[in-house]
Structures are given as C-alpha cells and as structure tokens.
Amino acid sequence: MAAGTSSRFLPLSLEKPKGLLEVKGEILIERQIRQLKEAGVNDITIVTGYKATAFDYLRDKFGVDLVFNEDYNRYNNTSSIIRVIDLLSNTFICCSDHYFSRNLFLDKSDESYYASLYAKGQTREYCLNIDSHDYIKDVKVGGQDSWYMAGHAYFTESFSRKFHEILIKEYSKECVRNSYWEDVYIQYIKNLPMQIRRYSDSDIFEFDTLDELREFDSSYIGNTRSKILKDICQKMSWKESEITHITKLSNSEYSSAFSIEHNKEVFRVVPNPENTTIEKL
C-alpha cells in the first residue's frame, strides 16, 4: 500500500511519497521489494494514489504491477485493499514506508498473522488480546504494556476468501470506506482467525516525523533532502540541523502549513513554489 499522503511527515511528504524516501542508502519501498523477492515472492502489486507517477519506474526496475486508487485522498486504506481484493490469496499486506532491518518475509507461516511489537507503558496503538494458542481474540485502540499491531500482515488463501466476501459486502458503507482494513477485521474477528507474530523493536521501524527518522538515520540531521527546508535555511541563514519538531498545523487555512522550532522559537511555515512564507509564532 503506497497511496497515502503521509501528511504528518511534512514537508518531505509534500515533495515525494514517503515510501520513496532514502533511508540508510536505500529507497524504502525498493528495500521491501528486494526483501520480498529474496523470500521468493515475485507477484507484487503496489496500490498508488498520491503522486502516483513517482512510482512508475518500479515497473521496469522490479517488474511489479501498479494499481491506482483514485480515492486515496477521500477514503482510508480500505479503498486501497478493495482495488486488489480479487488478487488476495497467500498474500503479504505491507505499507510502503516501513523499514525492516532484516528480511521478515523469510519467516514462513501456515497461519494468517499480524506482525506485532511490544509497548512498555501507555500506547495509543491497536493493542492485542491473545489466547493460549497465539490467536488474536480482541483488539483495542490504546492500552498499557501490550503487544500491538505493527508492520506487515500475512493472509492465507482461506483468510483471503473470507475477507474478500466481508469487504465486498461492507464497502458500500461510508464508515467502512473511511476506516482501516484492520477495523473491518476487528469487527469480524471471530470469522477471521489470525495469529500474532512477535518481533523486536530492532526489526520493524516506522518514521512518523523527521525527528524520528533522524534518530534512525543520522545523515538527515544535516541534510533533510527537502528543498522546502533548504530554502528556509537559506532565507533565514539557518543550518538544517537546527530545525526540529516539525508539526502539521491542522487549524490552518493552508493544508500544507506546518510549524518548526529553531533555537526554542516556533515558526509557522506555508510552503509555496514561488515564495515560502515563514513567520514567528
């Protein structure tokens, strides 16, 4: 799945899809594709949406298929799954912006599973309640000291058939189109047996902000790869390393507006191809 706008990852996501970020010398989605192929998975379909043409080169480079989700900016990721619903069989469901430090696709399974990490203390993630055979009994949003959904999922052929039938029926509902596919799974959890697959924090990484990416790839501290941030630094005589805590301004009239911190001062930024504006808050 590579259709989303990744709006929390401003301003880098304004310039390219998050799955096309270079992390430790590799493009995120290219790394996943290589890992899938190393595990013997060659039938790979990428669902695109936001800046879809940026992914076109992957056809020639890796022989993947591309499917466009025209509802990427209107509905949630169920709108991506529904476009490939007939392709689901023994299938990995992946997000293009995850970084797997080792090839997790080599971990074979005869059961459907969802990859999971452990949260010590409070978390707002999708927390799992597991039975004695490692099957997921229930999922709650938020919890404490809990395993939670993180990374990829694997559907067996039988799981895919059941999920296909359910999603086709449910997708006519507006609330479902605005939901994650995981929410549909949770609603029908008794009919869709799925196990937990536990991983270490060092196995799966997701970067929601530039600060988080910098913790993992220090090369981004001094070089953000962002033309917008480079232009700001040139205009303000700043160093890129001095810009931190970038936050989307949801209450702004501009959908692309964000705030940044520089030497503990906060600034409002409105990107513009001709003249980006920046003002102190």
N, C-alpha and C positions, 0 to 999 in steps of 0.2 A: 504494500500500500504506500503510494507516494503522491497522493492527490492533495493533501492538506497545505494550508498556507503557513503553518508554524508561526502564528502571529506573536507568540511570546518571545521569539528569537530575533526580534528587531535589533538593529536594522539589517543584519545579514540576510534574513529571510526575505527582505524586500528586493534583494539583488539576485538571489538564486534560491531554488528549493533546498530545504535543509538536508535532504538526502544526498545532495551533490556537494556538501561541504567536504573539504580535505581535512582529515584527522590523522595525525602522525604519518603523513605522507601518502595516505590512501583516500580515495573518494568513498564515503560511507556506503552508498548503495553498491558500488563496484566491489567493495570488500565482501559484502554479503553474497553477491552473485558468485564470486570466486569460491567462497566457502560452500555454497550450495552445490556448485559443480564438482568440487573436491569430494563431496558426500554422495556423488552420483545423481544429483538432481539437475537435469538439463531442460526440463519443461518448466520454464519460468515466465510468468506473466506479471507485468508491472501495471498497476492502475494509477494513471496520472490525472492531473487536474490543473492545479496552479502551475503556471509557467511550464505547461506540458511539453512544449517543443524542446526544452532544455534536455529532456531525456531521450530524444530521438536517436542520438548517436549510439545508444546502448544496443539498438537492433543489430547494427553492423559489427559492433565490437564484441558482443557476447551472444548474439543470436536469440535474444529474448523477444517476447511479444509485448506490445503496449496496447492498453485499453484506456480510452479517455472517459473520465467521469465528469460530465457537464454540470453535475450538481455539487461539485466539490466545495463551492463557496456558499451553498444553500443548506445542505444537509450534512449529517455526520458520517462516520465511516461505514455504516450500513449501506450507504449509497455507493460505496466502492465495492463492497462484497457482492451486492446484488448484480453488479455488472459482470461478475465472473462466476456467478452461482452455479452455472452448468459445468464449470471446469473443476469444481471441487471433487476430490477423490481422496487419495492418500496424500494430503497436502499440508505444507507448512504455510502458516499465515504470518507474515513478517511486516514490520514497519521499516521504511527505508532509512530512517535516521538513527537506528540502533547500532551500537558498536559492540561486537562480540570479540573479546580478547583471544578466545580460542574457538575452534570450529565446533559449535554446539550441535550442528546438524549431523555430526558423526555419531551422536548419541541415539541409537536406534530404539524404537519402541513399537510394541504391538497394540498399544492403547493410545487414545487421544489424550493430550496433556496440554497444560499451560505452564510455561516457564515462570518461575517464581523466585523472588528474593525475600530476605528476612528484614523486617523493620524493627529495630530495637527502640522502644518508646512509642510515642504517638506518631501516627501517619494518617494521611488523607487518601491513601491508595485503596484499591479494591482488595480487601482482606479476605483470606480464605479460611473456611471451616472444613476440616478434613476428617474422614472416617479412618478406621483402623487399617484399611487397605489402600490408603492414599487417594481415594476418590474425593472430589470436591463435593461437599454436601450443601454449602451455602456460601454466598459472597456478600460482604457488607462494605459499603463505602466508608472508610475510616475505621481505625482501631488502634490497638496498642500491642507491642511485642508480638507481631503477627507476620506470617508469610503472606505476600501479596502478589498480584499479577504483574509480571514484568517481562518484557522481551517477546518472544515468539510463541505461537501455539501450533499444535500439530493435530490435524483432523484425520481419523481413519476413514476408510470408504463408507463404513456403516454410519459413522457420526455425520459425515458429509451428506448422506442421503436424508437423514432425519432433519438436519439443519436446513437443507435445501427446501424441504417441504414446509418447515415452520416459517422461514424467512419469506418465501413466496407469499404465504398466507398473510403474514403480519405487515409486510412492507407497504400495504395500502394505507396504513395508519400514519398520520403525521407525526405522532410521538415516536414511532419506530424509526422513521426516516431521520429524525433529529437525535437519535440515540446511537451509542456504540453497538457493534455486533455483540460485544460481551454482555450488554444489557438484555438482549434477546436470549442469549444463552442462559443467563441467570433466571429469567422468567420461566424458562422451560428446563431447568437444571435436572429435574427428575427424569426427563426423557432423553437427556444428552449426557451420558456418563463420560466424565473427563477426570483424569488424574492430575495431581500436582507433580511438577518436575523441578526439584530444588536446585538452585545454583548459588554460587558465591558472588558476593559483591564485586569481585575481581573478574567475573565472567561477562557481565552484561552492563553496558553503560548507555545512558540516555542524557542528552545535554539540553536542558530547557532554557538556559541563558548563556550568554558569552562568558560570564564569570565561571560557570560550571565547566564549560569547555576549556577554559584556561587552566583550571585545576588539573585536567587530564592531559592537555597538550599545551605545554608552556610556550610554544612558539607563537601562540595567539596573544600573548601578553604584549609583545612589542610590535606585532603585525596582525591586525584583525582581519586582513583580507577584505575589508569593507571600504569601498570608495566613499561612502557617506561619512564614515568616521574619519577617514584620511582627510577629506575636505574640511571637516570640522576642526581637526587638529591644525591644518594649515591656516585656516581663518583665525583660530584663537591662539596660535603659537603654543599648542599643547603637544605632548607626546601621547601616542596611542595607549601606552601602558598606564597613563594617568586617568583614563576614562574607565569607570566601573559602574556597577549597579544600574544597568540599563533596564528600564521598565516601561512597558506599553501603557500609554495614557488612554484608558478606556472612556474617560469622560470628555475627551477632546472632540471637536468637530471634524478633525482630520483622523482618518482611520490609521494612518501610518505614524502618527505623533508618538514620541517616546521621551522619557526623561533620562538624564545621565548624571552621574556625580563626577566632580573634578575637585580634588583637594577639599572634600567635605561640603562643597557647594553644589546645589542641584540646579540643572538647566533643563528647559523644555526645548525639544528639537522637533521641527516639522520638515521632513525631507522634501526637497524639490529639485528636479533635474537642473533647473536654471539657477536657483538661489535658495539653498537650505537656510532656514531661519533658526536661530538659537537665542534664547533669552533666559536670564536668571530667574528662578522662582523664589 
